């Protein structure tokens, strides 16, 4: 998914990671091992681009705050309860609801 300003793209991968690509610099600006299985879906949760949502075959949805990535690659929140892998996630881009 593209950021609202069109400068970045967030992507999930089969290596259990989330990637954020800086399109202007043409490089990966962030990579984190996010799940224990394929990351099927990702999106930006707000206009700022600081919050990222992810869903995976490990049955979890996670919330990532890029402002907290210095020194630790831990999610800001984990939502459990899905019985199968999460294949789609979308945000209202208000930082609250998805």
MITORDREN-764010 format. One record per residue: y, x, z of N, C-alpha, C, CB in turn; residue in one letter. Coordinates in steps of 0.05 Angstrom, whole numbers, m for minus. Glycine has a CB too. Layout:
N
pt n_y:Y&n_x:X&n_z:Z&ca_y:Y&ca_x:X&ca_z:Z&c_y:Y&c_x:X&c_z:Z&cb_y:Y&cb_x:X&cb_z:Z&r:A
...
# end
This chain:
98
pt n_y:m24&n_x:17&n_z:0&ca_y:0&ca_x:0&ca_z:0&c_y:25&c_x:18&c_z:0&cb_y:0&cb_x:m19&cb_z:24&r:X
pt n_y:45&n_x:8&n_z:m13&ca_y:71&ca_x:22&ca_z:m14&c_y:88&c_x:15&c_z:10&cb_y:86&cb_x:16&cb_z:m40&r:X
pt n_y:104&n_x:34&n_z:18&ca_y:124&ca_x:28&ca_z:39&c_y:146&c_x:11&c_z:27&cb_y:136&cb_x:55&cb_z:51&r:X
pt n_y:163&n_x:m1&n_z:44&ca_y:184&ca_x:m18&ca_z:33&c_y:204&c_x:m3&c_z:17&cb_y:197&cb_x:m33&cb_z:56&r:X
pt n_y:209&n_x:22&n_z:23&ca_y:228&ca_x:37&ca_z:7&c_y:216&c_x:51&c_z:m17&cb_y:241&cb_x:59&cb_z:24&r:X
pt n_y:189&n_x:48&n_z:m20&ca_y:175&ca_x:59&ca_z:m44&c_y:172&c_x:90&c_z:m43&cb_y:190&cb_x:52&cb_z:m68&r:X
pt n_y:177&n_x:102&n_z:m21&ca_y:175&ca_x:132&ca_z:m19&c_y:147&c_x:141&c_z:m11&cb_y:195&cb_x:142&cb_z:1&r:X
pt n_y:131&n_x:123&n_z:2&ca_y:105&ca_x:131&ca_z:12&c_y:84&c_x:110&c_z:4&cb_y:106&cb_x:134&cb_z:43&r:X
pt n_y:59&n_x:120&n_z:4&ca_y:36&ca_x:103&ca_z:0&c_y:16&c_x:109&c_z:23&cb_y:23&cb_x:107&cb_z:m28&r:X
pt n_y:5&n_x:88&n_z:35&ca_y:m15&ca_x:92&ca_z:55&c_y:m42&c_x:84&c_z:43&cb_y:m9&cb_x:76&cb_z:82&r:X
pt n_y:m63&n_x:99&n_z:49&ca_y:m89&ca_x:94&ca_z:37&c_y:m111&c_x:100&c_z:57&cb_y:m93&cb_x:112&cb_z:11&r:X
pt n_y:m132&n_x:84&n_z:55&ca_y:m156&ca_x:89&ca_z:71&c_y:m177&c_x:103&c_z:53&cb_y:m168&cb_x:63&cb_z:82&r:X
pt n_y:m197&n_x:116&n_z:65&ca_y:m216&ca_x:131&ca_z:49&c_y:m244&c_x:128&c_z:60&cb_y:m208&cb_x:160&cb_z:48&r:X
pt n_y:m263&n_x:138&n_z:45&ca_y:m291&ca_x:137&ca_z:53&c_y:m298&c_x:161&c_z:71&cb_y:m309&cb_x:138&cb_z:29&r:X
pt n_y:m279&n_x:178&n_z:77&ca_y:m283&ca_x:200&ca_z:96&c_y:m273&c_x:192&c_z:124&cb_y:m270&cb_x:226&cb_z:87&r:X
pt n_y:m270&n_x:165&n_z:129&ca_y:m262&ca_x:154&ca_z:155&c_y:m233&c_x:159&c_z:162&cb_y:m280&cb_x:164&cb_z:177&r:X
pt n_y:m217&n_x:166&n_z:143&ca_y:m190&ca_x:175&ca_z:148&c_y:m169&c_x:157&c_z:136&cb_y:m186&cb_x:203&cb_z:138&r:X
pt n_y:m144&n_x:159&n_z:146&ca_y:m121&ca_x:147&ca_z:135&c_y:m103&c_x:169&c_z:124&cb_y:m105&cb_x:130&cb_z:156&r:X
pt n_y:m93&n_x:165&n_z:100&ca_y:m75&ca_x:184&ca_z:87&c_y:m48&c_x:171&c_z:82&cb_y:m87&cb_x:195&cb_z:61&r:X
pt n_y:m26&n_x:185&n_z:87&ca_y:0&ca_x:176&ca_z:78&c_y:10&c_x:197&c_z:59&cb_y:20&cb_x:173&cb_z:103&r:X
pt n_y:17&n_x:188&n_z:35&ca_y:26&ca_x:206&ca_z:14&c_y:56&c_x:203&c_z:11&cb_y:12&cb_x:200&cb_z:m13&r:X
pt n_y:70&n_x:225&n_z:11&ca_y:99&ca_x:226&ca_z:5&c_y:102&c_x:229&c_z:m25&cb_y:114&cb_x:249&cb_z:21&r:X
pt n_y:111&n_x:208&n_z:m38&ca_y:112&ca_x:208&ca_z:m67&c_y:134&c_x:226&c_z:m78&cb_y:117&cb_x:180&cb_z:m77&r:X
pt n_y:156&n_x:229&n_z:m63&ca_y:178&ca_x:246&ca_z:m72&c_y:170&c_x:276&c_z:m71&cb_y:203&cb_x:242&cb_z:m56&r:X
pt n_y:156&n_x:283&n_z:m49&ca_y:148&ca_x:311&ca_z:m46&c_y:121&c_x:317&c_z:m59&cb_y:146&cb_x:318&cb_z:m16&r:X
pt n_y:107&n_x:295&n_z:m68&ca_y:81&ca_x:298&ca_z:m81&c_y:61&c_x:313&c_z:m64&cb_y:84&cb_x:312&cb_z:m108&r:X
pt n_y:59&n_x:304&n_z:m39&ca_y:40&ca_x:316&ca_z:m20&c_y:31&c_x:296&c_z:1&cb_y:52&cb_x:341&cb_z:m7&r:X
pt n_y:10&n_x:303&n_z:15&ca_y:0&ca_x:287&ca_z:38&c_y:18&c_x:293&c_z:62&cb_y:m30&cb_x:292&cb_z:44&r:X
pt n_y:31&n_x:273&n_z:73&ca_y:48&ca_x:278&ca_z:96&c_y:33&c_x:272&c_z:122&cb_y:73&cb_x:261&cb_z:94&r:X
pt n_y:11&n_x:257&n_z:121&ca_y:m4&ca_x:251&ca_z:145&c_y:m33&c_x:246&c_z:137&cb_y:8&cb_x:227&cb_z:160&r:X
pt n_y:m52&n_x:258&n_z:153&ca_y:m80&ca_x:251&ca_z:151&c_y:m91&c_x:250&c_z:179&cb_y:m95&cb_x:272&cb_z:133&r:X
pt n_y:m105&n_x:229&n_z:185&ca_y:m118&ca_x:227&ca_z:211&c_y:m145&c_x:214&c_z:207&cb_y:m101&cb_x:211&cb_z:230&r:X
pt n_y:m165&n_x:224&n_z:222&ca_y:m191&ca_x:211&ca_z:223&c_y:m188&c_x:187&c_z:240&cb_y:m214&cb_x:231&cb_z:233&r:X
pt n_y:m190&n_x:163&n_z:228&ca_y:m182&ca_x:139&ca_z:241&c_y:m204&c_x:122&c_z:252&cb_y:m165&cb_x:123&cb_z:223&r:X
pt n_y:m227&n_x:123&n_z:239&ca_y:m250&ca_x:106&ca_z:246&c_y:m276&c_x:122&c_z:245&cb_y:m251&cb_x:81&cb_z:226&r:X
pt n_y:m298&n_x:108&n_z:252&ca_y:m324&ca_x:121&ca_z:250&c_y:m340&c_x:112&c_z:226&cb_y:m340&cb_x:114&cb_z:276&r:X
pt n_y:m327&n_x:98&n_z:208&ca_y:m339&ca_x:90&ca_z:183&c_y:m316&c_x:87&c_z:162&cb_y:m354&cb_x:63&cb_z:186&r:X
pt n_y:m324&n_x:79&n_z:137&ca_y:m304&ca_x:77&ca_z:116&c_y:m280&c_x:60&c_z:124&cb_y:m317&cb_x:64&cb_z:91&r:X
pt n_y:m256&n_x:69&n_z:117&ca_y:m232&ca_x:54&ca_z:121&c_y:m227&c_x:37&c_z:96&cb_y:m207&cb_x:73&cb_z:127&r:X
pt n_y:m230&n_x:11&n_z:99&ca_y:m229&ca_x:m7&ca_z:76&c_y:m201&c_x:m17&c_z:70&cb_y:m247&cb_x:m31&cb_z:82&r:X
pt n_y:m184&n_x:m19&n_z:89&ca_y:m158&ca_x:m32&ca_z:85&c_y:m137&c_x:m20&c_z:104&cb_y:m160&cb_x:m62&cb_z:89&r:X
pt n_y:m113&n_x:m16&n_z:93&ca_y:m91&ca_x:m6&ca_z:109&c_y:m65&c_x:m19&c_z:99&cb_y:m89&cb_x:25&cb_z:106&r:X
pt n_y:m45&n_x:m20&n_z:116&ca_y:m19&ca_x:m29&ca_z:108&c_y:2&c_x:m20&c_z:128&cb_y:m18&cb_x:m59&cb_z:104&r:X
pt n_y:27&n_x:m19&n_z:120&ca_y:49&ca_x:m14&ca_z:138&c_y:55&c_x:m40&c_z:153&cb_y:74&cb_x:m4&cb_z:123&r:X
pt n_y:59&n_x:m39&n_z:179&ca_y:63&ca_x:m63&ca_z:195&c_y:92&c_x:m71&c_z:198&cb_y:52&cb_x:m59&cb_z:223&r:X
pt n_y:111&n_x:m53&n_z:192&ca_y:139&ca_x:m60&ca_z:195&c_y:156&c_x:m46&c_z:173&cb_y:149&cb_x:m52&cb_z:223&r:X
pt n_y:181&n_x:m52&n_z:173&ca_y:199&ca_x:m42&ca_z:153&c_y:204&c_x:m12&c_z:156&cb_y:226&cb_x:m56&cb_z:154&r:X
pt n_y:202&n_x:m2&n_z:180&ca_y:207&ca_x:27&ca_z:186&c_y:186&c_x:45&c_z:175&cb_y:210&cb_x:31&cb_z:216&r:X
pt n_y:162&n_x:35&n_z:172&ca_y:140&ca_x:52&ca_z:163&c_y:127&c_x:68&c_z:185&cb_y:149&cb_x:71&cb_z:142&r:X
pt n_y:135&n_x:64&n_z:210&ca_y:123&ca_x:78&ca_z:233&c_y:97&c_x:66&c_z:242&cb_y:143&cb_x:78&cb_z:256&r:X
pt n_y:93&n_x:40&n_z:238&ca_y:69&ca_x:28&ca_z:247&c_y:50&c_x:23&c_z:223&cb_y:74&cb_x:1&cb_z:261&r:X
pt n_y:25&n_x:31&n_z:226&ca_y:5&ca_x:28&ca_z:205&c_y:m18&c_x:12&c_z:217&cb_y:m4&cb_x:56&cb_z:194&r:X
pt n_y:m29&n_x:m6&n_z:202&ca_y:m53&ca_x:m22&ca_z:210&c_y:m76&c_x:m13&c_z:193&cb_y:m48&cb_x:m52&cb_z:207&r:X
pt n_y:m100&n_x:m12&n_z:204&ca_y:m124&ca_x:m4&ca_z:189&c_y:m148&c_x:m22&c_z:197&cb_y:m130&cb_x:25&cb_z:193&r:X
pt n_y:m166&n_x:m26&n_z:178&ca_y:m190&ca_x:m40&ca_z:183&c_y:m213&c_x:m25&c_z:170&cb_y:m189&cb_x:m69&cb_z:172&r:X
pt n_y:m237&n_x:m26&n_z:183&ca_y:m259&ca_x:m9&ca_z:175&c_y:m286&c_x:m23&c_z:176&cb_y:m259&cb_x:16&cb_z:192&r:X
pt n_y:m306&n_x:m9&n_z:165&ca_y:m333&ca_x:m18&ca_z:167&c_y:m344&c_x:m15&c_z:196&cb_y:m351&cb_x:m3&cb_z:148&r:X
pt n_y:m329&n_x:m2&n_z:214&ca_y:m338&ca_x:0&ca_z:241&c_y:m331&c_x:m25&c_z:258&cb_y:m326&cb_x:24&cb_z:255&r:X
pt n_y:m321&n_x:m47&n_z:244&ca_y:m315&ca_x:m73&ca_z:255&c_y:m289&c_x:m73&c_z:272&cb_y:m337&cb_x:m83&cb_z:272&r:X
pt n_y:m272&n_x:m52&n_z:269&ca_y:m248&ca_x:m50&ca_z:285&c_y:m223&c_x:m52&c_z:268&cb_y:m248&cb_x:m24&cb_z:301&r:X
pt n_y:m202&n_x:m64&n_z:280&ca_y:m175&ca_x:m62&ca_z:269&c_y:m160&c_x:m43&c_z:288&cb_y:m161&cb_x:m90&cb_z:266&r:X
pt n_y:m144&n_x:m25&n_z:277&ca_y:m129&ca_x:m7&ca_z:294&c_y:m100&c_x:m7&c_z:286&cb_y:m141&cb_x:22&cb_z:292&r:X
pt n_y:m83&n_x:m2&n_z:306&ca_y:m54&ca_x:0&ca_z:302&c_y:m47&c_x:29&c_z:307&cb_y:m38&cb_x:m20&cb_z:320&r:X
pt n_y:m32&n_x:41&n_z:289&ca_y:m25&ca_x:70&ca_z:291&c_y:6&c_x:72&c_z:291&cb_y:m36&cb_x:86&cb_z:267&r:X
pt n_y:16&n_x:87&n_z:310&ca_y:45&ca_x:92&ca_z:312&c_y:50&c_x:121&c_z:304&cb_y:56&cb_x:86&cb_z:340&r:X
pt n_y:63&n_x:125&n_z:281&ca_y:67&ca_x:152&ca_z:271&c_y:85&c_x:169&c_z:289&cb_y:79&cb_x:151&cb_z:243&r:X
pt n_y:101&n_x:156&n_z:306&ca_y:119&ca_x:171&ca_z:324&c_y:103&c_x:184&c_z:347&cb_y:140&cb_x:152&cb_z:336&r:X
pt n_y:78&n_x:176&n_z:351&ca_y:61&ca_x:187&ca_z:373&c_y:39&c_x:206&c_z:362&cb_y:48&cb_x:164&cb_z:388&r:X
pt n_y:41&n_x:214&n_z:337&ca_y:20&ca_x:231&ca_z:326&c_y:22&c_x:260&c_z:333&cb_y:20&cb_x:228&cb_z:297&r:X
pt n_y:44&n_x:269&n_z:345&ca_y:47&ca_x:297&ca_z:351&c_y:28&c_x:305&c_z:374&cb_y:77&cb_x:304&cb_z:358&r:X
pt n_y:8&n_x:321&n_z:368&ca_y:m10&ca_x:330&ca_z:388&c_y:m34&c_x:312&c_z:393&cb_y:4&cb_x:334&cb_z:413&r:X
pt n_y:m34&n_x:287&n_z:384&ca_y:m57&ca_x:270&ca_z:389&c_y:m59&c_x:250&c_z:367&cb_y:m55&cb_x:256&cb_z:417&r:X
pt n_y:m83&n_x:247&n_z:357&ca_y:m88&ca_x:227&ca_z:336&c_y:m104&c_x:204&c_z:347&cb_y:m105&cb_x:240&cb_z:313&r:X
pt n_y:m90&n_x:189&n_z:365&ca_y:m103&ca_x:166&ca_z:378&c_y:m87&c_x:141&c_z:369&cb_y:m103&cb_x:169&cb_z:409&r:X
pt n_y:m102&n_x:118&n_z:366&ca_y:m88&ca_x:94&ca_z:358&c_y:m71&c_x:83&c_z:381&cb_y:m108&cb_x:73&cb_z:349&r:X
pt n_y:m50&n_x:69&n_z:374&ca_y:m34&ca_x:55&ca_z:395&c_y:m48&c_x:30&c_z:405&cb_y:m6&cb_x:48&cb_z:383&r:X
pt n_y:m66&n_x:19&n_z:389&ca_y:m81&ca_x:m4&ca_z:397&c_y:m106&c_x:m7&c_z:381&cb_y:m64&cb_x:m29&cb_z:395&r:X
pt n_y:m127&n_x:m19&n_z:393&ca_y:m152&ca_x:m24&ca_z:379&c_y:m159&c_x:m54&c_z:384&cb_y:m176&cb_x:m5&cb_z:390&r:X
pt n_y:m165&n_x:m68&n_z:363&ca_y:m172&ca_x:m96&ca_z:365&c_y:m202&c_x:m99&c_z:358&cb_y:m155&cb_x:m114&cb_z:346&r:X
pt n_y:m217&n_x:m108&n_z:378&ca_y:m246&ca_x:m110&ca_z:375&c_y:m253&c_x:m140&c_z:372&cb_y:m261&cb_x:m98&cb_z:399&r:X
pt n_y:m278&n_x:m145&n_z:363&ca_y:m288&ca_x:m172&ca_z:362&c_y:m298&c_x:m181&c_z:335&cb_y:m267&cb_x:m190&cb_z:370&r:X
pt n_y:m293&n_x:m166&n_z:314&ca_y:m304&ca_x:m174&ca_z:288&c_y:m334&c_x:m168&c_z:288&cb_y:m290&cb_x:m159&cb_z:265&r:X
pt n_y:m349&n_x:m185&n_z:276&ca_y:m378&ca_x:m181&ca_z:274&c_y:m387&c_x:m165&c_z:250&cb_y:m392&cb_x:m208&cb_z:274&r:X
pt n_y:m370&n_x:m163&n_z:230&ca_y:m375&ca_x:m148&ca_z:206&c_y:m351&c_x:m130&c_z:201&cb_y:m380&cb_x:m167&cb_z:181&r:X
pt n_y:m354&n_x:m113&n_z:181&ca_y:m332&ca_x:m95&ca_z:174&c_y:m307&c_x:m110&c_z:165&cb_y:m341&cb_x:m76&cb_z:152&r:X
pt n_y:m284&n_x:m99&n_z:170&ca_y:m259&ca_x:m111&ca_z:162&c_y:m251&c_x:m102&c_z:134&cb_y:m236&cb_x:m104&cb_z:183&r:X
pt n_y:m248&n_x:m120&n_z:116&ca_y:m243&ca_x:m113&ca_z:88&c_y:m215&c_x:m119&c_z:78&cb_y:m263&cb_x:m127&cb_z:71&r:X
pt n_y:m199&n_x:m133&n_z:94&ca_y:m172&ca_x:m139&ca_z:85&c_y:m154&c_x:m142&c_z:110&cb_y:m170&cb_x:m164&cb_z:68&r:X
pt n_y:m130&n_x:m130&n_z:108&ca_y:m110&ca_x:m133&ca_z:129&c_y:m83&c_x:m134&c_z:116&cb_y:m112&cb_x:m109&cb_z:150&r:X
pt n_y:m65&n_x:m150&n_z:127&ca_y:m38&ca_x:m152&ca_z:116&c_y:m19&c_x:m158&c_z:138&cb_y:m36&cb_x:m175&cb_z:94&r:X
pt n_y:6&n_x:m152&n_z:134&ca_y:26&ca_x:m154&ca_z:155&c_y:49&c_x:m172&c_z:146&cb_y:36&cb_x:m127&cb_z:163&r:X
pt n_y:62&n_x:m185&n_z:165&ca_y:87&ca_x:m199&ca_z:160&c_y:110&c_x:m180&c_z:159&cb_y:91&cb_x:m221&cb_z:181&r:X
pt n_y:105&n_x:m154&n_z:164&ca_y:125&ca_x:m133&ca_z:164&c_y:146&c_x:m136&c_z:185&cb_y:138&cb_x:m131&cb_z:137&r:X
pt n_y:139&n_x:m150&n_z:207&ca_y:157&ca_x:m154&ca_z:229&c_y:150&c_x:m137&c_z:253&cb_y:159&cb_x:m183&cb_z:237&r:X
pt n_y:128&n_x:m122&n_z:251&ca_y:119&ca_x:m105&ca_z:273&c_y:104&c_x:m120&c_z:295&cb_y:142&cb_x:m91&cb_z:285&r:X
pt n_y:99&n_x:m146&n_z:291&ca_y:86&ca_x:m162&ca_z:311&c_y:60&c_x:m175&c_z:301&cb_y:105&cb_x:m183&cb_z:322&r:X
pt n_y:62&n_x:m188&n_z:278&ca_y:40&ca_x:m205&ca_z:269&c_y:27&c_x:m193&c_z:244&cb_y:49&cb_x:m233&cb_z:263&r:X
pt n_y:0&n_x:m195&n_z:242&ca_y:m14&ca_x:m187&ca_z:218&c_y:m38&c_x:m205&c_z:214&cb_y:m22&cb_x:m157&cb_z:219&r:X
# end
